[in-house]
């Protein structure tokens, strides 16, 4: 066991080779394609893209979030986010309300139709994640989350931890 670093697959995880890292990178690319495939089909039918999906997801997770907070989470330009929000608002999926304390702020909420679309998109991804987590087992799930968190930039990790601690 000492030769393999104690890892059941025989790999010493402290000294990964470039080839092992390349395989991990490729696995991420293909997994991401799978993870986004189901929601992409739903979004295409409705004339939306992944940017719309991300906005809907994070508005759902933090009802009343501000445009500036959403900009920070998504890491997109104001112009790009405004284009996405304008479409979602015009289509009746998102409501934008003027802040009560600061009139310059816009607080975002999903409408009933927006919440329904968010559920449809999330159900597809939850199903894929549930199946993958069941197949991998509890230790792998914990390890997977640890790896993902370690790959996040500091700002993203802070946003993630805030969402993780927020009530469902």
N, C-alpha and C positions, 0 to 999 in steps of 0.2 A: 504494500500500500504506500510505502514511503516514496517509491519511484513515481507513482501517479499523482502525488500530492494529496492523496486521500480522496480523490474524486472518483466516483463509480465508473465514469466513462474513460478513465485512464488519463485524463488531461490534467496537467498541473495548471490550475487557474491563475497562479501568480505569474507565470511566465508563458503567456500565450504567444504563439508564433504569428507571423504576418498572415500565414495561410488560415490559421484558426480565426483570426480577427476578420479576414476577408469573408469567411464562411458565415460569421455572425452578421456582418454588414449585409451580405446577400440575403440571409434569412430575414433580416428586418425589412428589406425592400419587398420581398415576396409576401411577408406577413402583412405589411401595410397595404399592399394591393388587395389582399383578401379581406382585411379589416374594413376597407373603404368600398369594396365592390358592391355590397348589398345596399348601403345608403346611396351610393352613386346612382344605382338604377332608379331608386325612388326619386332622387333629386332631379335627374334628367327628365323624368316624366312630367315634373312640375316646372321645368325650366330654371332650376337652380343649380348651384355648384357647391363645392366644398366650403367656400368662404361663408355661404349662407348657412350651411350646416353648423360650422363652428360658432357663428354668431348666435344661432338659435340654441345651441347646446349651452353656451355660457350664460345667456340671458335666462334660460330655464334654471340653471344652477344657482344664479344669484339674481332673483327677481328684483327689479329696481336698480340694478347696476347702472352706473353712469357710462356715457359714451367714452369718456376718458379712461375709465377702468377697463372697458372692453378693448380699447385701443392698446392698452398696456398688456393685456392678456394675449391678444391675438398677434401683436407685433406687426401690424399692417399700417399703411399710411392712412391718414384721416380721410383723404379723398377716396381711397378704396373702401374703407368701412362705410363712409357716407353713401356710396353707391349701393352697397349691399343693404344697408338699413333702409334706404329710400324704397327699394324694391319690396322688402319685407313689410314695411309700413303700408305702402300702397296696396299690397296684396292682402292686407288685413291679418298678418301673422304676428306683427309686433306693434306695440303701442309705445309712443314716446311722450312722456309727461314732463312738464317744466318743474324743476326743483322747487320745493317750498322754502328752503333756506337760501338757496342761490338760484336766482332766475336764469342764470346762464347755463346751468346744468340741465341735462336731459336724462331722465331716468327711463330705463327700458324694461318692458314687461311683455311676456307672450300673451296673445289673445287666446281664446279657446281653440281657434283653428291652428294657431302657432304651437300650442301645447300638444295638440293632436299630431301634428307633423313631427314634433320633437319625439314623441312617444314611438311613432312608427320607425323613425330613424334609429333611435336608441334600442328599441326591441331587436332590430336586426343585428346590431353590434353586440348587444348583451348575449344574444343567442350564440353567436360565434365565440365570444369570450368564454361563456359558460362551458361550451363544448371543449374548447382548448384547455381551460383550467382543469376540467374533470379529467381529461386525458393525461395531463401533465402531473397532477397530484399537488397536494398542499405545499410541500417543500419547494417545488418548482414555482408555484404561484408567488410565494414570498420572495424567492430569489429574483424572479422576473420583475417584481415591483421595485426591489432594491436596485437592480441594474438600471431600470428606467429612471428612477429618482436620481441616481448617480450621474446620469447623462444630461440631466437638466441644468441649464444655466441658473445662476443664483436667483435672479428675478423670477424666473419660471418656477423654480422650486418653492419660492415664497407664495406665489399665487396658488400653486398646487396644494401646498400644506393648508392654506386658508380654506380652499374648497373642500379638502379632505376632512377638515374639522367642522365644516358647516353642516347644519342639520339637513337631512334629506327631504 
